Amino acid sequence: MKKLLFLFFAALCILIASCSKDSGFMPGSDPFLAMDKGSPACGPVIYYSPADDGDDTEELGALISGAESGAVIKLSAGVYHLGYMEIVDFIGSIVGAGVDKTIVYPKTPLTYKIQFTENIVPCWIRLTGGHVCISQMTFNTDVMGPIHDYSEEPTMGEDLFSIFVCSDYNEKYRPADSYQKCEFRNINFIGGKDGAANGYLTETNTIIGIWSGSDFWWPLEGLEYPLTKGDYLITDCYFDYFLDGAEGFGLGEYATMKVLSSKFNNCLWPLYFTANHGPVINITNNIFTNSWDGDIIIEDLDWGILSNTYINPRIRSRYALTGNLFYAASSASSVILWDIYTATDPENVPPMLITLKGNIFNLIEGSIGISAYNSQNAVIQNNKFRGSCSTGLMVDGINTDRLGTPLPLEGKANKALILGNNFAGLNASVANIYLGENSSHCMVVGSGKENVVDLGDFNKIVGMKKIPGYIGSRIKDNFRMWHGRRHH
């Protein structure tokens, strides 16, 4: 996430300000359009500085809720403290003075009880509807004591579930035609430690940095819950010390999500995507370091949460992972692809369509660059694999989910296209590429220098040396999912 920073505010904007909290207004165009083009924004501008009493929740919340469409709320340098906030249908931007200058902490204890009562995903800051851009500041949950004051979920311990929850609707707000646009630009997200292993057996006090998608904790009987519609952008951001840096859950065919030029450090799974049906998701030019398990997890399991949700059986979820840099730090795969519905309900839920191009995998003993389970038509092209490990790339079918729960149908990985990948810098103890016994009709093209284990059916190998081999168990012990938190 390394692009030139925007935010040049126009001299054309008339500022009516006598102090840092006074505001100036001038009618103008949507500031996002201007900022995306690198030109000045001309929306109404409101200046704000930290409250003297150490609690900015009420005053800043009032500024946001009362702001005109296209407003730019500029936070000066300083330390801010915010309690739980709900921002609904805000059209505008909230801009800090820089990630090292505008620092936002939670005003503890955050109120969780009402969120569970209202059946919404618990969080610190909720963005519902609207067109919101947040940029140039730091959100830091590394504070002493419990982050929230209440949780009926015993497995959650004292952990904050998510800093941000972004969705087009929830139980409290259901417009007839919901849609949302959220942008996070040049933001540092810093998780904290709770001092003891609790909740999900980690020391994090914040589980997720950004949650984009379904905003309900559990589907209520008799209510429909459409998939999320909206555009979500995370660019030039930094995530440190979370279970998930960012997660997409319940995104539908009218949704896009982009994670661009960002850095993820010290996370269990920096990026996690599940229960999405039909969106376009692009993950480009990011850097992953010191992950405790995999770096990117992509699956379609919905954990029973979308039981009241219509899934279009004709629209495939489309994921593109390009130009990312991975530094493996655990014995898991850097990228884990796991298609559940191919072995549960293939007639009603189409398989995910996933492309990986131009990524660089720096691997260690015990790790794997890419594990593709039950994938259909995956394209894995022009990636580089370096370091030492058992295999750089595995394609296979499997008859369980990542919890180890058996699936009712046979799992197969079919028609993967694997070509142009560079294994020159990889010392693989088993093989550069491993096609398991439940793979079929895959096309693998090499330069003549690589090797492959092929235990599948009707796979075509061109320009690679076939060798015998067996990689052992396909399910790693550390694949256990913590999303079981939401099962009743």
SULNOR-V706907 format. One record per backbone hydrogen bond with DSSP energy under -1.0 kcal/mol. CO is the residue of the C=O (numbers start at 0). NH is the residue of the N-H. Records with the same first field share a line. If there is no record, write none. Layout:
# SULNOR-V706907
CO: NH ; NH
This chain:
# SULNOR-V706907
7: 40
18: 21
21: 46
23: 44
29: 33
30: 34
31: 35
33: 38
34: 37
40: 9
43: 71
44: 23
45: 73
47: 75
50: 53
55: 59
56: 60
57: 61
58: 62
59: 63
60: 64
61: 65
67: 70
70: 92
71: 45
72: 94
73: 47
77: 102
79: 104
80: 55
81: 106
84: 125
86: 127
89: 130
90: 69
91: 132
92: 72
93: 134
94: 74
97: 100 ; 101
100: 77
101: 137
102: 79
103: 139
104: 81
105: 107
109: 148
111: 115
112: 116
113: 117
114: 119
115: 118
123: 84
124: 164
125: 86
126: 166
127: 88
129: 180
130: 91
131: 182
132: 93
133: 184
134: 95
135: 97
136: 187
137: 103
138: 189
140: 142
146: 109
152: 155
155: 158
157: 146
159: 206
160: 207
161: 123
162: 124
163: 210
164: 126
165: 212
166: 128
172: 169
179: 230
180: 131
181: 232
182: 133
183: 234
184: 135
186: 237
187: 138
188: 239
189: 140
191: 204
197: 201
201: 197
202: 193
204: 159
206: 242 ; 243
207: 162
208: 163
209: 246
210: 165
211: 248
219: 222
227: 251
229: 255
230: 181
231: 257
232: 183
233: 259
234: 185
236: 262
237: 188
238: 264
239: 190
241: 267
242: 268
243: 208
244: 209
245: 271
246: 211
247: 273
248: 213
249: 227
250: 276
251: 254
253: 229
254: 279
255: 231
256: 281
257: 233
258: 283
259: 235
261: 286
262: 238
263: 288
264: 240
266: 291
267: 292
269: 245
270: 296
271: 247
272: 298
278: 317
279: 256
280: 319
281: 258
282: 321
283: 260
285: 324
286: 263
287: 326
288: 265
294: 270
295: 335
296: 272
297: 337
301: 304
305: 308
307: 224
311: 314
316: 352
317: 280
318: 354
319: 282
320: 356
321: 284
323: 359
324: 287
325: 361
331: 367
333: 294 ; 295
334: 370
335: 297
336: 372
339: 342
340: 344
342: 408
344: 348
352: 318
353: 378
354: 320
355: 380
356: 322
358: 383
359: 325
360: 385
361: 327
362: 387
363: 366
367: 333
368: 334
369: 393
370: 336
371: 395
372: 338
374: 413
377: 416
378: 355
379: 418
380: 357
382: 421
383: 360
385: 362
386: 426
388: 428
389: 429 ; 430
391: 369
392: 433
393: 371
394: 435
395: 373
398: 406
400: 403
404: 400
412: 439
413: 376
415: 442
416: 379
417: 444
418: 381
421: 384
422: 425
424: 386
426: 388
431: 391 ; 392
432: 452
433: 394
434: 454
435: 438
437: 412
438: 456
439: 414
441: 459
442: 417
443: 461
449: 464
450: 432
451: 466
452: 434
456: 440
459: 443
461: 445
462: 447
464: 451
475: 478
481: 484
482: 485
483: 486
